[in-house]
Amino acid sequence: MWRYHKHLCERVETKDKSKRISFNSAQERIRAVKAFYIWSHKRGAIDSLPFSLEYKQVRIKSKAKSGVSSLFQLPTSNNRSGGLWKWVSNLSIPNTLKQKEDSPDKGLQPYSPKELKQLLETNTAQKETYKLYLQCALLGGLRSFEISAIDQKDLFNPDEKENEKRIPKLNIVRKGHKPVRLTIARVLMKLLYNHTLTIQNMKRRTKHETNHGMDNSEHPLPLFMNSSGSRISEDTPGNTISIVRKEQRKQGLEILLRTFHDLRATFATYVAKYLIDKGESESSIRQTLMTLMSHESFKTTKRYIDFAKSVSVDAYGAMSEWVKDIYGDVNELLMREAEDATAS
């Protein structure tokens, strides 16, 4: 078993691309070996485990750094103690062997904490509308064209007493012209609702209603409008990353390689990571992700679960608090919705 572990580590480290395997693949293989030994031990086939296995509390940093949480206006707490409880073993592929992508700008991948920090600290990301575009993708998993299609009629203030039990949902048309009622976190609903109260939005609303009238079902009031009061184009939210890169290039900073769509992958990865740490089964995680992401195939969903399994506990970094606040909220809303459906 330990020779096989050494073999996997060597395959991850090798410079020979024809023999190299990914860190995630190696971790999956050794995890299968570990599961087999644990199963054998529980059945009494072996007397003891040939590796350490301890259920322990792994501490994570609770204080937000670099203004990431304040930038996203998320609820955080600096007085939480302890950390995540999880099984810890010495039979795993060391995180130090994680490979730097040969072509990090190719293929769907979640942002690393470093890349998120790089993005969120730009001046562009701190401007009201651009910031909200990024929040829709990172906190809701929305694509660029889905963000442009949000209508104000779906929005409400979740802090009002009459809305305490109301589940936040957006009516959107996903890829393949698939209409869905998407559950989002309450804090994201509040951010979207707050945008309707801005002076800029109210001015553009007046122009829209002058052109199309009030409550026109053929021309519903968009959340995001251009200066003429018309709905923004489908590409506008996604162009935020191009503007970020232009700013970085002008300031001589490292240029961001991840895309706007990769924020959607980041959302799915942290949802999966939250559920893994919570002890949910893989089938339950799969169902949750397929509901939130509107996937037709499990193949894409499985990639996000694999990404999540390779994220170490402290990889959350400054994001640890809002990872639980946002993705825990979404999961609880989905569970409540399922319970209500069963009861009815």
Beta strands, then each sheet from edge to edge (+ up, - down):
strand 1: 53-59
strand 2: 83-89
strand 3: 169-174
strand 4: 178-183
sheet 1: 1+ 2-
sheet 2: 3+ 4-
end
